[in-house]
């Protein structure tokens, strides 16, 4: 009886620790193919969000996307992905700095007051 409970506990722990892999990010070619397949702008934007794709588009890429029929709304959203990713990264860094200094201890006054030597 004990071994069956232990086996069940180990199996549940293994299932709970399993993670789903992150979906592969979209490319410009994927967006063009979704547009040609007739997907709506909202569906394409939802897919960009689900895959957490970040696009770094130059002027030639924007012209190519527009030439291939990608709507202005989707192109502007793709341009904004780089800015949103940078803001999220900065927000994470600021939170990590806050956690390090105030959660794990901060020597007030150091180095001006050398009381912690």
Secondary structure, 3 states (H helix, E strand, C coil): CHHHHHHHHHHHHHHHHCCCCCCCCCCHHHHHHHHHCCCCHHHHHHHHHHHCCCCCCCHHHHHHHHHCCCCHHHHHHHHHHHHHHHHHHHHHHHHHHHHHHHHCCCCCCCCCCHHHC
